[in-house]
């Protein structure tokens, strides 16, 4: 092949590659579906920022997790577009840049300045150690375990805090259901990610059989991006609501699609009474 027609970014240097065949659509994008499916993180982040800044008490601290969500999308797209080691590192770094601020907000609700500072130092130290070990030693397990534990802590603590900090029973039920939908979305995305890994060869045969654009439906790593973006967006929204103390009414109408529609479907309607 002439070098002018080869991959624009050169040979792969990342140590992870996924089931999508490389540079099939264009020489400028290694994994086309995985790159563009990453952009949903950016869309949710922008939507969340716009809604946040319509509120009276929007602050930089409340904005950071939405920027983290956007950062995941940018870094993930860069990684799948280039398949380079440094873009893979930025992708994995961005996951912690989203999770860590959420954990900080959850564990510093109504704490003293001294305790807040201590928690901040601990999370900063943990983040630094994980990323230095990960990048310098090329060690993946510590990154994966700490990220998974972070997601688990966010899920469990958020659902617990909803019960403690939302006095209205209807709104509390709505937020709990929204949070559970976020957890379910993330878990479903992880299941799809595993199928993409385990059933790669059959999936490639199916894509060749159906052809573009239907083949994109069977790019399951892209669906992992979609479902984890939904779960991540829900986590950011619910954490912001309960830590800001602004949950005074049903928040459904402020949420992005499809979260708002799911919340209406699973949450019921206020004021429904049983007939005697």
C-alpha positions as CSV (number, residue, x, y, z in Angstrom):
1,X,0.0,0.0,0.0
2,X,1.2,3.5,-0.8
3,X,2.1,5.4,2.3
4,X,-0.2,8.2,1.3
5,X,-3.1,5.8,1.5
6,X,-2.1,4.2,4.8
7,X,-3.3,5.2,8.3
8,X,-3.0,8.9,8.9
9,X,-1.9,8.4,12.5
10,X,0.7,5.7,11.7
11,X,0.9,2.2,13.3
12,X,-1.0,1.5,16.6
13,X,1.0,2.0,19.8
14,X,-1.8,1.6,22.3
15,X,-1.7,-1.8,24.0
16,X,-5.5,-2.1,23.8
17,X,-7.5,-2.4,20.6
18,X,-11.2,-3.3,20.2
19,X,-13.4,-5.4,18.0
20,X,-14.0,-2.6,15.4
21,X,-11.8,-3.1,12.3
22,X,-9.3,-0.2,12.0
23,X,-9.3,2.4,9.3
24,X,-12.2,0.9,7.3
25,X,-14.2,4.0,6.7
26,X,-11.4,6.6,6.4
27,X,-7.6,6.7,6.8
28,X,-8.1,9.6,9.3
29,X,-10.1,7.7,11.9
30,X,-8.9,4.3,13.2
31,X,-12.2,3.2,14.8
32,X,-15.0,5.2,13.2
33,X,-18.0,4.0,15.3
34,X,-16.1,4.0,18.5
35,X,-14.9,7.6,17.9
36,X,-18.2,9.1,17.1
37,X,-20.1,7.2,19.8
38,X,-17.7,8.8,22.3
39,X,-19.2,12.3,21.5
40,X,-22.3,11.5,23.5
41,X,-20.3,12.3,26.6
42,X,-19.7,15.7,25.3
43,X,-23.3,16.3,24.4
44,X,-24.5,15.3,27.9
45,X,-21.8,17.5,29.5
46,X,-22.8,20.6,27.4
47,X,-26.5,20.0,28.2
48,X,-25.8,19.7,31.9
49,X,-23.7,22.9,31.9
50,X,-26.4,24.8,30.1
51,X,-29.1,23.6,32.6
52,X,-26.8,24.3,35.6
53,X,-26.1,27.9,34.6
54,X,-29.8,28.5,34.4
55,X,-29.9,28.0,38.2
56,X,-29.3,30.8,40.7
57,X,-26.4,29.2,42.5
58,X,-24.2,27.8,39.7
59,X,-20.6,27.7,40.8
60,X,-17.3,26.5,39.3
61,X,-17.2,23.6,41.7
62,X,-20.6,22.4,40.5
63,X,-19.5,22.8,36.9
64,X,-16.3,20.6,37.2
65,X,-18.1,17.2,36.9
66,X,-19.8,18.3,33.7
67,X,-16.4,19.3,32.3
68,X,-15.2,15.9,33.4
69,X,-18.0,14.3,31.4
70,X,-17.0,16.3,28.4
71,X,-13.3,15.3,29.0
72,X,-14.2,11.6,28.9
73,X,-15.8,12.1,25.5
74,X,-12.9,14.1,24.1
75,X,-10.2,11.8,25.3
76,X,-12.1,8.6,24.3
77,X,-12.7,10.0,20.8
78,X,-9.0,10.9,20.5
79,X,-8.0,7.4,21.6
80,X,-10.3,5.6,19.2
81,X,-9.4,7.9,16.4
82,X,-5.6,7.4,16.7
83,X,-5.0,4.2,18.7
84,X,-1.8,5.8,20.2
85,X,-0.4,5.0,23.7
86,X,-0.6,8.7,24.8
87,X,-4.2,9.0,23.8
88,X,-5.0,5.7,25.6
89,X,-3.4,7.2,28.7
90,X,-5.5,10.4,28.4
91,X,-8.7,8.3,28.0
92,X,-8.0,6.3,31.1
93,X,-6.9,9.5,33.0
94,X,-10.2,11.1,32.1
95,X,-12.2,8.4,33.7
96,X,-10.6,9.3,37.1
97,X,-11.0,13.0,36.4
98,X,-14.8,12.4,36.2
99,X,-15.1,10.0,39.2
100,X,-12.8,11.8,41.7
101,X,-14.7,15.1,41.8
102,X,-18.0,13.2,42.3
103,X,-16.5,11.3,45.2
104,X,-15.1,14.5,46.7
105,X,-18.5,16.1,46.6
106,X,-20.3,13.1,48.1
107,X,-17.8,12.7,51.0
108,X,-17.5,16.4,51.9
109,X,-21.2,17.2,52.3
110,X,-21.6,19.3,55.5
111,X,-18.1,18.5,56.8
112,X,-15.8,20.9,58.6
113,X,-13.2,22.8,56.6
114,X,-10.4,20.7,58.2
115,X,-12.1,17.4,57.2
116,X,-12.9,18.7,53.8
117,X,-9.3,19.6,53.2
118,X,-8.1,16.2,54.5
119,X,-10.6,14.4,52.2
120,X,-9.4,16.5,49.3
121,X,-5.7,15.7,50.0
122,X,-6.5,12.0,50.2
123,X,-8.4,11.9,46.9
124,X,-5.7,13.9,45.2
125,X,-3.0,11.5,46.5
126,X,-5.0,8.5,45.4
127,X,-5.5,10.0,42.0
128,X,-1.8,10.9,41.6
129,X,-0.5,7.5,42.8
130,X,-2.9,5.5,40.5
131,X,-2.1,7.5,37.4
132,X,1.7,7.6,38.0
133,X,1.8,3.9,38.6
134,X,-0.5,3.3,35.6
135,X,1.5,5.4,33.2
136,X,5.1,4.7,34.4
137,X,4.7,1.0,35.1
138,X,2.2,0.3,32.3
139,X,0.1,-1.3,35.0
140,X,-3.6,-1.7,34.1
141,X,-5.1,-3.6,37.1
142,X,-4.7,-0.7,39.7
143,X,-6.4,1.7,37.3
144,X,-9.3,-0.7,36.6
145,X,-9.8,-1.7,40.3
146,X,-9.8,1.9,41.6
147,X,-12.1,3.1,38.8
148,X,-14.5,0.3,39.5
149,X,-14.5,0.9,43.2
150,X,-15.0,4.6,42.6
151,X,-18.1,3.9,40.5
152,X,-19.4,1.5,43.1
153,X,-18.9,4.0,45.9
154,X,-20.7,6.7,43.9
155,X,-23.7,4.4,43.2
156,X,-24.1,3.2,46.8
157,X,-23.5,6.5,48.5
158,X,-25.7,8.4,46.1
159,X,-28.7,6.1,46.7
160,X,-28.0,6.3,50.4
161,X,-27.9,10.1,50.4
162,X,-31.1,10.4,48.4
163,X,-32.9,8.8,51.3
164,X,-31.2,11.1,53.8
165,X,-31.3,14.5,52.0
166,X,-34.6,14.5,50.0
167,X,-37.5,15.0,52.4
168,X,-40.4,14.7,49.9
169,X,-41.4,11.0,49.4
170,X,-42.4,11.4,45.8
171,X,-39.2,13.2,44.7
172,X,-37.1,10.8,46.8
173,X,-38.6,7.9,45.0
174,X,-38.1,9.6,41.6
175,X,-34.4,10.3,42.3
176,X,-33.8,6.8,43.6
177,X,-35.4,5.3,40.5
178,X,-33.3,7.6,38.3
179,X,-30.2,6.6,40.2
180,X,-31.0,2.9,39.8
181,X,-31.6,3.4,36.1
182,X,-28.1,4.9,35.9
183,X,-26.6,1.9,37.6
184,X,-28.5,-0.4,35.3
185,X,-27.4,1.5,32.2
186,X,-23.7,1.3,33.3
187,X,-24.0,-2.5,34.1
188,X,-25.8,-3.1,30.7
189,X,-23.0,-1.2,28.9
190,X,-20.4,-3.3,30.7
191,X,-22.2,-6.5,29.6
192,X,-22.2,-5.2,26.0
193,X,-18.5,-4.5,26.3
194,X,-17.8,-8.1,27.4
195,X,-19.8,-9.5,24.5
196,X,-17.9,-7.3,22.1
197,X,-14.7,-8.8,23.5
198,X,-15.8,-12.4,23.7
199,X,-17.8,-12.6,20.4
200,X,-15.6,-10.4,18.2
201,X,-15.2,-12.8,15.3
202,X,-18.9,-13.6,14.9
203,X,-19.7,-9.8,15.2
204,X,-17.2,-9.0,12.4
205,X,-18.8,-11.7,10.2
206,X,-22.3,-10.2,10.9
207,X,-21.0,-6.7,10.0
208,X,-19.6,-7.9,6.7
209,X,-22.8,-9.7,5.9
210,X,-25.2,-6.7,6.6
211,X,-22.8,-4.0,5.3
212,X,-22.7,-0.2,6.2
213,X,-24.6,1.5,7.7
214,X,-26.4,-1.4,9.4
215,X,-23.0,-2.8,10.5
216,X,-22.7,0.1,13.0
217,X,-25.5,-1.4,15.0
218,X,-23.2,-4.4,15.8
219,X,-20.3,-2.2,16.9
220,X,-20.9,-3.1,20.6
221,X,-18.1,-1.1,22.1
222,X,-19.8,2.0,20.7
223,X,-22.9,1.0,22.6
224,X,-20.8,0.7,25.7
225,X,-20.0,4.4,25.2
226,X,-23.7,5.2,24.9
227,X,-24.9,3.4,28.0
228,X,-22.0,4.5,30.2
229,X,-22.5,8.1,29.0
230,X,-26.1,7.8,30.2
231,X,-25.0,6.3,33.5
232,X,-22.3,9.0,33.9
233,X,-24.6,11.8,33.2
234,X,-27.2,10.5,35.7
235,X,-24.4,10.2,38.3
236,X,-23.3,13.8,37.8
237,X,-26.9,15.1,37.9
238,X,-28.0,13.2,41.0
239,X,-24.8,14.0,42.9
240,X,-25.2,17.7,42.0
241,X,-28.9,17.7,43.1
242,X,-28.3,16.1,46.5
243,X,-25.1,17.9,47.4
244,X,-26.4,21.3,46.4
245,X,-29.6,20.8,48.4
246,X,-31.7,22.1,45.6
247,X,-34.0,19.1,45.2
248,X,-37.3,20.8,46.1
249,X,-39.5,19.4,43.3
250,X,-39.6,16.6,40.7
251,X,-36.4,17.2,38.6
252,X,-37.6,15.1,35.6
253,X,-38.2,17.9,33.2
254,X,-34.7,19.2,33.7
255,X,-33.0,16.0,32.6
256,X,-31.8,15.1,29.1
257,X,-33.3,12.4,26.8
258,X,-33.8,9.5,27.4
259,X,-33.4,9.9,31.2
260,X,-36.4,12.2,31.5
261,X,-38.7,9.8,29.5
262,X,-37.5,6.8,31.6
263,X,-38.1,8.8,34.8
264,X,-41.6,9.6,33.7
265,X,-42.2,5.9,32.9
266,X,-40.8,4.4,36.1
267,X,-41.6,7.1,38.6
268,X,-45.4,7.4,38.4
269,X,-47.3,10.6,38.9
270,X,-47.7,12.8,42.0
271,X,-51.0,12.9,43.7
272,X,-52.4,9.6,42.6
273,X,-54.7,8.3,45.4
274,X,-56.2,5.0,46.1
275,X,-60.0,4.8,45.9
276,X,-61.7,3.3,48.9
